[in-house]
């Protein structure tokens, strides 16, 4: 199959590269010349484990290319995917569909015969019908079908998720378009990946409902963690006991400083807005959003309490600022709430993150970036572990304590045991567990 992918951000680039690895001929399109130049040189603009090698292999095989020219990419194409950003719109929390609709208009004038137009971006219910209306209005008589094919990729594990998906969701309304989509995903049939065929609206809703439910699980266990701290229960034991129930499952039950990233914050916000617009308020989702923000702020109080309610003039080392490990994504990361609050209280914050500086340098003014956690902790009044990178899981706690002015550890990801922290000489707090 010949495919075009509009957008070389996270969704578009990962999807385009993986489709090319299926054996399809894929052309990725972007308006930013610098991005295309970099990709042609093999430089990947995002950090995703394994993506650079997969990209290089498929470029070398002649299956993957990059261009600024949409018309050239669409010449003879069986399908074109819209993989552009849908950020939260300022002021109302709705998804900003500017880039999606702009892509639809350009596709209308660039199509070369019958084409399946596939929306890969996360979009509110009704967007795909609007895409179809725009194309038909721009070029009356155009031969096309619109399909909704949302992505379910976890940052840090996106390639594995694409190659071995739990399910593929395809919203489609014509037999011809369904045949094209079945052929695109045929390479996954050997792995028996199930395809859920639905209408357009159902496919759009599945994406939002799934992400909102996962965000709810995270927020629920964080509220339980706060209660555990008051009652003497251990949230890790509670989560284990809950997760062994097959109706609940053990994923997304890890207490921490709140969710962030490119999906959950904007998708919960958009779903809440969709509910308001259709007079079907999503009260649970609205509460999840509020509680998640409160959870981030509560982590600041936890660090301050550990430090005797004052960090003024003191050095604080923060380990990890990306919203999760194995990504460079800083979008809505808890660090963007916690670190500025510490700086505002007068702390001298030193940060270590294996991939976070590229984005974090502009988002966290006033911090000092270090490469080594022990150097960042030297003469510090406290260490705050915010992102559970593997590099931090293996820290020598005794060595860390020895270089600090005051050995205090706020373990906001529950990486270490209270007993190990106590033995290393730390005053220690974590999330939802007894402190040392």
Helices and strands as residue ranges (DSSP letters): E 2-6, H 10-21, E 25-29, H 33-40, H 51-60, E 64-67, H 70-74, E 79-82, H 98-110, E 115-119, H 127-138, E 144-148, H 158-163, E 168-171, H 175-184, G 186-191, E 195-198, H 200-231, H 235-243, H 264-277, H 283-306, E 315-319, H 335-344, E 348-352, H 357-363, E 368-369, H 373-377, E 382-385, H 390-393, H 397-403, E 408-411, H 418-423, E 427-429
